[in-house]
Amino acid sequence: MLFFQIAIEALCQGLLTFFPSRLQNVATLPSLPAVLRLQRSTGAHFLPFSFPSATPAARLHASEWSSRMSSSSCFPTGHALKPGRPAYLSLLKWAAGAAGPSPPALLVAAIHCHILKSGFLGNVVLATALVDTFARRFNLNHARKLFDEMCERDTASWNAMLYGYSRDGSVQHALALFRMMFLSEVPPNSSTLSIILQACSDLNDKTLGRCVHCYVIRHPGIGDTFLHNSLLVYYCRHGDICVAERLFERMQTRNVVSWNGMISGYATNDFSYESLEMFHHMRQEGLRLDLVTLETVLQVCARVGAEAFKDGECIHALLIR
């Protein structure tokens, strides 16, 4: 914790000409294996490129190098290791999914400061990764500020901010940003439309969802299984089972999510027998059932009662396996 605070302060004051993880060299154990053992025992995470500079090359074993994050391969050999854009991307990806409270947030702040000093923030991919990391884990307001200050934005940049709003439940902000995206003439992709469908799934107004569906029909190249699944789930949540059925029947490629969407959609809208029938069709297709499938069908069996006893036994047998 103290290390991250020192690193951030030093970076912001312009006192460092190297990446802040080198500060760790002062306090770390004398050998890389000892540091790795400390990480595994405490669950703490350190930056990969501090270890090579802290440990003589002769003492490094190949297994110790390979145990580091994938970003280690982005650095040149030797001791003067300077992180580049691929390294920052790997670190931001790790931080976005890392468990734990404040240290990851401080780490991202340190990375952000050093990216500014390194002059990499103009890179749209790296800036998008920063926006995505802050939007997912830490601070939506800070993510939006970064987003607004971007010199160049692509579809992924808009998606990162849209996902942050949707995940936070800020539906109105997500919809306002989506309108801005269209006004900016940035073409949406399947991920964009799936995020919007998810964001407006709890709204009583079905207009936007139908507009998204119309857009998919007019631009057939954008539609993929992921987006079709999102549309299917959207209509099921709004009680439009007939539309969901037509979507399902017309899908050229169906996966487990497609089948689960229909099974759950039938169950949610009190079509219990249709839900069980869809489950039987799914098994006949030879698809591998997942826990979502089994849990949904078990709930349907409990609702139906004695008539679905054999189906319940079947689910029980599958769970035991």
ROFI-637009 format. One line per field, with one value per residue (C-alpha): residue number from 1; residue in one letter; x, y, z. Coordinates in steps of 0.02 Angstrom, whole numbers, plus 50000, padded with zeros to 5 digits. Example, Ala and Ser with C-alpha at 12.3 -4.5 7.8 and 13.67 -1.06 7.14 Angstrom:
// ROFI-637009
n = 1 / 2 $
res = a / s $
c1 = 50615 / 50684 $
c2 = 49775 / 49947 $
c3 = 50390 / 50357 $
This chain:
// ROFI-637009
n = 1 / 2 / 3 / 4 / 5 / 6 / 7 / 8 / 9 / 10 / 11 / 12 / 13 / 14 / 15 / 16 / 17 / 18 / 19 / 20 / 21 / 22 / 23 / 24 / 25 / 26 / 27 / 28 / 29 / 30 / 31 / 32 / 33 / 34 / 35 / 36 / 37 / 38 / 39 / 40 / 41 / 42 / 43 / 44 / 45 / 46 / 47 / 48 / 49 / 50 / 51 / 52 / 53 / 54 / 55 / 56 / 57 / 58 / 59 / 60 / 61 / 62 / 63 / 64 / 65 / 66 / 67 / 68 / 69 / 70 / 71 / 72 / 73 / 74 / 75 / 76 / 77 / 78 / 79 / 80 / 81 / 82 / 83 / 84 / 85 / 86 / 87 / 88 / 89 / 90 / 91 / 92 / 93 / 94 / 95 / 96 / 97 / 98 / 99 / 100 / 101 / 102 / 103 / 104 / 105 / 106 / 107 / 108 / 109 / 110 / 111 / 112 / 113 / 114 / 115 / 116 / 117 / 118 / 119 / 120 / 121 / 122 / 123 / 124 / 125 / 126 / 127 / 128 / 129 / 130 / 131 / 132 / 133 / 134 / 135 / 136 / 137 / 138 / 139 / 140 / 141 / 142 / 143 / 144 / 145 / 146 / 147 / 148 / 149 / 150 / 151 / 152 / 153 / 154 / 155 / 156 / 157 / 158 / 159 / 160 / 161 / 162 / 163 / 164 / 165 / 166 / 167 / 168 / 169 / 170 / 171 / 172 / 173 / 174 / 175 / 176 / 177 / 178 / 179 / 180 / 181 / 182 / 183 / 184 / 185 / 186 / 187 / 188 / 189 / 190 / 191 / 192 / 193 / 194 / 195 / 196 / 197 / 198 / 199 / 200 / 201 / 202 / 203 / 204 / 205 / 206 / 207 / 208 / 209 / 210 / 211 / 212 / 213 / 214 / 215 / 216 / 217 / 218 / 219 / 220 / 221 / 222 / 223 / 224 / 225 / 226 / 227 / 228 / 229 / 230 / 231 / 232 / 233 / 234 / 235 / 236 / 237 / 238 / 239 / 240 / 241 / 242 / 243 / 244 / 245 / 246 / 247 / 248 / 249 / 250 / 251 / 252 / 253 / 254 / 255 / 256 / 257 / 258 / 259 / 260 / 261 / 262 / 263 / 264 / 265 / 266 / 267 / 268 / 269 / 270 / 271 / 272 / 273 / 274 / 275 / 276 / 277 / 278 / 279 / 280 / 281 / 282 / 283 / 284 / 285 / 286 / 287 / 288 / 289 / 290 / 291 / 292 / 293 / 294 / 295 / 296 / 297 / 298 / 299 / 300 / 301 / 302 / 303 / 304 / 305 / 306 / 307 / 308 / 309 / 310 / 311 / 312 / 313 / 314 / 315 / 316 / 317 / 318 / 319 / 320 / 321 $
res = m / l / f / f / q / i / a / i / e / a / l / c / q / g / l / l / t / f / f / p / s / r / l / q / n / v / a / t / l / p / s / l / p / a / v / l / r / l / q / r / s / t / g / a / h / f / l / p / f / s / f / p / s / a / t / p / a / a / r / l / h / a / s / e / w / s / s / r / m / s / s / s / s / c / f / p / t / g / h / a / l / k / p / g / r / p / a / y / l / s / l / l / k / w / a / a / g / a / a / g / p / s / p / p / a / l / l / v / a / a / i / h / c / h / i / l / k / s / g / f / l / g / n / v / v / l / a / t / a / l / v / d / t / f / a / r / r / f / n / l / n / h / a / r / k / l / f / d / e / m / c / e / r / d / t / a / s / w / n / a / m / l / y / g / y / s / r / d / g / s / v / q / h / a / l / a / l / f / r / m / m / f / l / s / e / v / p / p / n / s / s / t / l / s / i / i / l / q / a / c / s / d / l / n / d / k / t / l / g / r / c / v / h / c / y / v / i / r / h / p / g / i / g / d / t / f / l / h / n / s / l / l / v / y / y / c / r / h / g / d / i / c / v / a / e / r / l / f / e / r / m / q / t / r / n / v / v / s / w / n / g / m / i / s / g / y / a / t / n / d / f / s / y / e / s / l / e / m / f / h / h / m / r / q / e / g / l / r / l / d / l / v / t / l / e / t / v / l / q / v / c / a / r / v / g / a / e / a / f / k / d / g / e / c / i / h / a / l / l / i / r $
c1 = 50000 / 50138 / 50236 / 50093 / 50069 / 50255 / 50257 / 50107 / 50172 / 50345 / 50273 / 50156 / 50299 / 50408 / 50540 / 50554 / 50632 / 50597 / 50443 / 50387 / 50398 / 50587 / 50554 / 50508 / 50690 / 50736 / 50618 / 50601 / 50683 / 50857 / 50806 / 50668 / 50611 / 50586 / 50481 / 50376 / 50349 / 50295 / 50170 / 50095 / 50080 / 50007 / 49908 / 49996 / 50031 / 50187 / 50238 / 50333 / 50467 / 50537 / 50605 / 50732 / 50809 / 50813 / 50891 / 51057 / 51029 / 51137 / 51015 / 50861 / 50793 / 50687 / 50540 / 50549 / 50541 / 50396 / 50297 / 50280 / 50137 / 50125 / 50183 / 50360 / 50383 / 50358 / 50520 / 50695 / 50826 / 50950 / 50930 / 50876 / 50695 / 50580 / 50393 / 50308 / 50128 / 50102 / 50164 / 50045 / 49901 / 49940 / 49949 / 49785 / 49701 / 49763 / 49708 / 49534 / 49504 / 49610 / 49528 / 49549 / 49504 / 49622 / 49793 / 49733 / 49656 / 49819 / 49914 / 49806 / 49832 / 50021 / 50011 / 49905 / 50034 / 50177 / 50082 / 50061 / 50247 / 50290 / 50181 / 50080 / 49909 / 49882 / 49874 / 49690 / 49710 / 49803 / 49685 / 49536 / 49613 / 49629 / 49449 / 49391 / 49491 / 49427 / 49248 / 49247 / 49331 / 49355 / 49282 / 49156 / 49179 / 49366 / 49336 / 49219 / 49346 / 49478 / 49354 / 49308 / 49492 / 49536 / 49599 / 49536 / 49399 / 49354 / 49207 / 49300 / 49322 / 49135 / 49098 / 49212 / 49119 / 48948 / 48988 / 49042 / 48876 / 48775 / 48867 / 48840 / 48654 / 48670 / 48548 / 48511 / 48697 / 48722 / 48580 / 48639 / 48814 / 48741 / 48653 / 48817 / 48900 / 48776 / 48791 / 48980 / 48951 / 49048 / 48977 / 48918 / 48964 / 48879 / 48956 / 48888 / 48711 / 48720 / 48773 / 48627 / 48504 / 48569 / 48558 / 48379 / 48317 / 48240 / 48151 / 47966 / 47986 / 48020 / 48052 / 48241 / 48256 / 48151 / 48255 / 48411 / 48325 / 48280 / 48460 / 48520 / 48397 / 48455 / 48638 / 48646 / 48836 / 48833 / 48727 / 48818 / 48768 / 48815 / 48702 / 48559 / 48568 / 48557 / 48403 / 48324 / 48351 / 48288 / 48123 / 48102 / 48125 / 47991 / 47870 / 47878 / 47899 / 47832 / 47966 / 48099 / 48041 / 48055 / 48229 / 48281 / 48212 / 48300 / 48469 / 48596 / 48710 / 48648 / 48753 / 48714 / 48671 / 48539 / 48454 / 48468 / 48390 / 48236 / 48223 / 48236 / 48121 / 47984 / 48005 / 48002 / 47842 / 47753 / 47771 / 47839 / 47796 / 47870 / 48027 / 48042 / 48009 / 48149 / 48262 / 48225 / 48262 / 48426 / 48478 / 48429 / 48543 / 48686 / 48735 / 48831 / 48723 / 48793 / 48742 / 48627 / 48529 / 48515 / 48468 / 48333 / 48258 / 48261 / 48160 / 48036 / 48021 / 47986 / 47850 / 47768 / 47771 / 47745 / 47726 / 47906 / 47976 / 48072 / 48149 / 48204 / 48284 / 48373 / 48444 / 48498 / 48591 / 48677 / 48732 / 48805 / 48910 $
c2 = 50000 / 50122 / 50077 / 50127 / 50292 / 50334 / 50284 / 50391 / 50543 / 50528 / 50511 / 50658 / 50767 / 50715 / 50640 / 50475 / 50443 / 50256 / 50150 / 50158 / 49971 / 49994 / 50071 / 49897 / 49845 / 49936 / 49836 / 49668 / 49507 / 49473 / 49338 / 49320 / 49147 / 49220 / 49362 / 49240 / 49132 / 49288 / 49329 / 49155 / 49150 / 49325 / 49344 / 49509 / 49559 / 49649 / 49718 / 49595 / 49709 / 49754 / 49579 / 49569 / 49736 / 49679 / 49510 / 49471 / 49381 / 49235 / 49197 / 49191 / 49022 / 48995 / 48936 / 49096 / 49202 / 49102 / 49117 / 49305 / 49388 / 49377 / 49558 / 49506 / 49448 / 49627 / 49686 / 49678 / 49568 / 49637 / 49746 / 49912 / 49859 / 49997 / 49959 / 49992 / 49997 / 49807 / 49799 / 49935 / 49846 / 49683 / 49772 / 49864 / 49703 / 49623 / 49771 / 49773 / 49595 / 49592 / 49554 / 49668 / 49845 / 49994 / 49929 / 49892 / 50066 / 50145 / 50038 / 50099 / 50278 / 50249 / 50170 / 50316 / 50442 / 50353 / 50335 / 50524 / 50548 / 50423 / 50511 / 50355 / 50426 / 50481 / 50299 / 50257 / 50075 / 50119 / 50262 / 50147 / 50018 / 50151 / 50206 / 50025 / 49988 / 50140 / 50111 / 49929 / 49941 / 50110 / 50277 / 50311 / 50499 / 50482 / 50361 / 50487 / 50626 / 50520 / 50476 / 50658 / 50706 / 50573 / 50650 / 50500 / 50376 / 50216 / 50098 / 50007 / 50172 / 50206 / 50026 / 50038 / 50190 / 50120 / 49957 / 50054 / 50148 / 49991 / 49891 / 50030 / 50040 / 50217 / 50183 / 50364 / 50405 / 50252 / 50301 / 50482 / 50423 / 50304 / 50451 / 50548 / 50400 / 50404 / 50593 / 50570 / 50448 / 50309 / 50143 / 50026 / 49843 / 49692 / 49728 / 49906 / 49850 / 49708 / 49831 / 49945 / 49801 / 49752 / 49932 / 49958 / 49783 / 49851 / 49995 / 49982 / 50069 / 49940 / 50069 / 50072 / 49883 / 49872 / 50009 / 49906 / 49755 / 49856 / 49916 / 49735 / 49688 / 49833 / 49792 / 49602 / 49601 / 49662 / 49521 / 49377 / 49242 / 49353 / 49495 / 49379 / 49302 / 49477 / 49515 / 49349 / 49380 / 49559 / 49504 / 49365 / 49489 / 49600 / 49455 / 49451 / 49262 / 49250 / 49369 / 49275 / 49110 / 49179 / 49245 / 49077 / 48980 / 49094 / 49090 / 49005 / 48965 / 48927 / 48898 / 48851 / 49033 / 49032 / 48878 / 48940 / 49104 / 49016 / 48894 / 49037 / 49147 / 49017 / 48989 / 49175 / 49200 / 49050 / 48932 / 48791 / 48647 / 48738 / 48766 / 48579 / 48538 / 48656 / 48570 / 48401 / 48472 / 48541 / 48369 / 48290 / 48414 / 48343 / 48510 / 48508 / 48574 / 48702 / 48750 / 48888 / 48759 / 48638 / 48769 / 48842 / 48672 / 48622 / 48777 / 48734 / 48556 / 48621 / 48732 / 48597 / 48468 / 48281 / 48284 / 48339 / 48217 / 48116 / 48275 / 48321 / 48149 / 48172 / 48340 / 48264 / 48126 / 48253 / 48355 / 48202 / 48166 $
c3 = 50000 / 50051 / 49894 / 49780 / 49872 / 49858 / 49674 / 49629 / 49724 / 49646 / 49472 / 49491 / 49556 / 49409 / 49522 / 49429 / 49259 / 49269 / 49298 / 49483 / 49508 / 49522 / 49693 / 49747 / 49723 / 49883 / 49990 / 49904 / 49956 / 49884 / 49762 / 49635 / 49697 / 49871 / 49800 / 49700 / 49855 / 49950 / 49812 / 49815 / 50004 / 50028 / 49867 / 49833 / 49653 / 49595 / 49427 / 49320 / 49253 / 49425 / 49449 / 49306 / 49358 / 49541 / 49509 / 49421 / 49256 / 49313 / 49454 / 49344 / 49297 / 49141 / 49246 / 49348 / 49190 / 49119 / 49280 / 49256 / 49166 / 48979 / 48968 / 49014 / 48835 / 48778 / 48858 / 48781 / 48861 / 48986 / 49139 / 49061 / 49041 / 48983 / 48972 / 48807 / 48750 / 48748 / 48928 / 48984 / 48896 / 48985 / 49153 / 49125 / 49074 / 49234 / 49341 / 49266 / 49323 / 49481 / 49646 / 49795 / 49847 / 49846 / 49785 / 49608 / 49597 / 49653 / 49530 / 49385 / 49443 / 49440 / 49267 / 49207 / 49270 / 49186 / 49023 / 49025 / 49055 / 48919 / 48790 / 48751 / 48797 / 48617 / 48566 / 48545 / 48598 / 48758 / 48801 / 48772 / 48889 / 49024 / 49002 / 49008 / 49166 / 49260 / 49199 / 49252 / 49420 / 49493 / 49442 / 49305 / 49318 / 49293 / 49149 / 49067 / 49088 / 49003 / 48867 / 48834 / 48824 / 48695 / 48533 / 48435 / 48476 / 48388 / 48415 / 48554 / 48647 / 48644 / 48693 / 48845 / 48912 / 48866 / 48957 / 49111 / 49118 / 49084 / 49216 / 49342 / 49303 / 49235 / 49094 / 49049 / 49036 / 48926 / 48810 / 48800 / 48754 / 48624 / 48541 / 48542 / 48459 / 48316 / 48299 / 48289 / 48145 / 48231 / 48169 / 48308 / 48308 / 48384 / 48555 / 48552 / 48515 / 48642 / 48777 / 48733 / 48736 / 48907 / 48969 / 48915 / 48962 / 49124 / 49039 / 49005 / 48838 / 48701 / 48565 / 48577 / 48577 / 48421 / 48340 / 48375 / 48297 / 48142 / 48129 / 48133 / 47996 / 47886 / 47918 / 47909 / 47915 / 48095 / 48161 / 48243 / 48367 / 48514 / 48457 / 48409 / 48583 / 48658 / 48554 / 48602 / 48787 / 48769 / 48694 / 48821 / 48963 / 48888 / 48866 / 48675 / 48667 / 48489 / 48425 / 48524 / 48449 / 48272 / 48309 / 48378 / 48230 / 48104 / 48189 / 48076 / 48222 / 48397 / 48551 / 48731 / 48771 / 48633 / 48703 / 48882 / 48830 / 48762 / 48908 / 49032 / 48928 / 48927 / 49114 / 49155 / 49056 / 49136 / 48988 / 49095 / 48979 / 48829 / 48932 / 48969 / 48787 / 48733 / 48859 / 48779 / 48605 / 48670 / 48733 / 48567 / 48478 / 48581 / 48658 / 48821 / 48961 / 49083 / 49259 / 49196 / 49096 / 49242 / 49371 / 49258 / 49219 / 49403 / 49445 / 49308 / 49373 / 49548 / 49478 / 49373 / 49513 / 49498 / 49309 / 49291 / 49420 / 49289 / 49219 / 49394 / 49416 / 49250 / 49306 / 49471 / 49379 / 49267 / 49417 / 49502 / 49348 $
